[in-house]
Amino acid sequence: ALTFAVADGDAVVEAMRIDHDGNVGIGTTTPGVRILSGGATNDLPMLEIAGTGNNTSSPMIVFRNTSTAINDSTDYRLGTITFAGNDIDGSESGIGAEIMARADATWGEGSNDYPTALTFSTTGNGSGAIAERMRITSAGKVGIGTSAPGMTLQVDGATNTEEIVRIS
């Protein structure tokens, strides 16, 4: 492992480690993933990417699917932000919610055609399965309760008699 240490008074304390698998740990000596940041229980876990930006550039995070055959059925995940807890047992994922960018149709390499949808998924009370709840399609249509909205805003309930939208 490659370790980085800092002085803490008279002591030298490990601050970061890169293990033999290439996993990076900041504030932990046992990283189990590519980057794992840990700290005291009262610390606010945070990743900050800062920089001076203007109208043409700013700090960003890029999720890139490096496939040359991106489509909407077999190679569709472009990037996902996952929200998970550590209350897991065995094969459970602990995932409670996610926001995913996904191909909405086949991408045209070299043609500047990148149809992309955003999906929002959550896990219901008493369930361990994550389910899509809302989608914004590449056409700008928003579906709540449907993954294929046919109009600008489509809200589908569980039954035809269920109150779907209330404006008061």
C-alpha positions in Angstrom: 0.0 0.0 0.0 1.0 3.6 -0.6 0.2 5.8 2.4 0.3 9.5 3.0 0.8 10.9 6.4 0.5 14.3 8.1 1.8 15.7 11.3 -0.6 15.9 14.2 1.4 17.6 17.0 4.2 15.3 17.8 2.5 12.3 16.1 2.5 11.3 12.4 -1.0 10.2 11.4 -2.0 8.4 8.2 -4.3 10.6 6.2 -4.7 8.7 2.9 -4.0 5.2 1.5 -3.9 3.6 -1.9 -4.1 -0.2 -1.4 -2.8 -3.0 -3.7 -6.2 -3.1 -5.6 -6.1 0.6 -6.4 -8.7 1.5 -3.8 -8.2 4.9 -2.2 -9.1 5.7 1.4 -9.2 9.1 3.0 -9.6 8.9 6.7 -9.7 5.1 6.7 -7.0 2.4 6.5 -9.3 -0.2 4.8 -10.8 1.2 1.6 -13.1 -1.4 0.0 -14.0 0.7 -3.1 -12.1 2.9 -5.5 -12.6 6.0 -3.3 -13.8 5.7 0.3 -13.8 8.7 2.6 -14.3 8.2 6.3 -14.1 10.3 9.4 -15.3 10.8 12.9 -19.0 10.3 13.5 -19.7 14.0 13.9 -17.9 14.9 10.6 -20.1 16.0 7.7 -19.1 13.6 4.8 -18.6 15.8 1.8 -17.1 15.9 -1.7 -16.5 19.4 -2.9 -15.3 20.2 -6.3 -14.5 23.9 -6.5 -13.2 26.3 -9.1 -13.8 29.6 -10.6 -16.3 29.3 -13.4 -17.9 31.6 -15.9 -20.7 31.1 -18.4 -18.7 28.6 -20.4 -16.9 26.6 -17.8 -17.5 25.5 -14.2 -16.5 22.6 -11.9 -18.2 19.4 -13.0 -18.5 15.7 -12.4 -18.6 13.6 -15.7 -20.0 10.1 -15.8 -19.0 8.5 -19.1 -20.1 5.2 -20.5 -17.2 4.3 -22.8 -19.2 1.9 -24.9 -19.4 2.6 -28.7 -22.8 0.9 -28.9 -25.0 2.9 -26.4 -28.7 2.1 -26.8 -31.8 2.0 -24.7 -32.0 -1.7 -24.0 -28.6 -3.3 -23.3 -26.0 -0.6 -22.8 -28.1 2.3 -21.5 -26.6 3.4 -18.1 -24.7 6.7 -18.6 -24.3 7.6 -14.9 -26.1 7.0 -11.6 -26.1 8.8 -8.3 -27.1 6.3 -5.6 -28.3 6.9 -2.1 -27.7 4.0 0.2 -27.5 3.1 3.9 -25.4 0.6 5.7 -28.3 -1.4 7.2 -27.8 -4.4 5.0 -27.8 -8.1 5.6 -26.2 -10.7 3.2 -27.2 -10.0 -0.4 -29.1 -6.7 0.3 -27.8 -3.6 -1.5 -29.0 -1.0 1.0 -30.0 1.2 -1.9 -32.9 3.6 -1.0 -32.9 5.8 -4.0 -31.1 6.7 -7.2 -31.1 9.2 -10.0 -29.9 7.8 -13.3 -29.1 9.3 -16.7 -29.8 6.7 -19.4 -29.9 6.4 -23.1 -33.5 7.0 -24.4 -32.7 5.5 -27.8 -29.6 4.4 -29.7 -26.9 6.9 -29.8 -25.6 8.0 -33.2 -21.8 7.9 -32.9 -20.4 10.8 -35.0 -23.8 12.3 -35.6 -24.3 14.4 -32.4 -27.4 12.4 -31.6 -27.5 11.6 -27.8 -31.1 11.0 -26.7 -31.0 10.8 -22.9 -33.6 10.5 -20.2 -33.3 11.0 -16.4 -35.0 8.6 -14.1 -35.7 9.0 -10.4 -36.2 5.8 -8.3 -37.0 5.1 -4.7 -37.6 2.1 -2.4 -41.1 2.0 -0.8 -41.7 1.3 2.9 -41.5 -2.5 3.6 -39.7 -3.2 0.3 -36.2 -3.9 -0.6 -36.7 -3.3 -4.3 -36.0 0.0 -5.9 -38.6 1.2 -8.4 -38.7 4.0 -10.9 -41.1 6.8 -9.8 -40.5 9.6 -12.3 -38.8 10.0 -15.7 -37.9 13.0 -17.9 -37.6 11.8 -21.4 -35.3 13.0 -24.1 -38.3 14.8 -25.6 -38.7 16.8 -22.3 -41.9 14.9 -21.3 -42.3 14.1 -17.6 -43.9 11.0 -16.4 -44.8 10.3 -12.7 -45.9 6.7 -12.2 -45.1 5.9 -15.9 -41.9 5.4 -17.7 -43.4 6.3 -21.1 -45.2 9.6 -20.8 -47.3 10.5 -23.8 -47.7 14.2 -23.0 -45.7 17.0 -21.5 -46.8 16.0 -18.0 -48.4 12.6 -17.3 -49.3 11.5 -13.8 -50.5 7.9 -13.5 -52.0 6.5 -10.3 -52.4 2.9 -9.2 -56.1 2.8 -10.2 -58.4 4.8 -12.4 -60.4 5.9 -9.2 -57.3 7.1 -7.3 -57.0 10.8 -6.9 -53.9 11.6 -8.9 -53.3 15.4 -8.6 -54.8 17.9 -6.2 -54.2 21.6 -6.6 -55.4 23.7 -3.7 
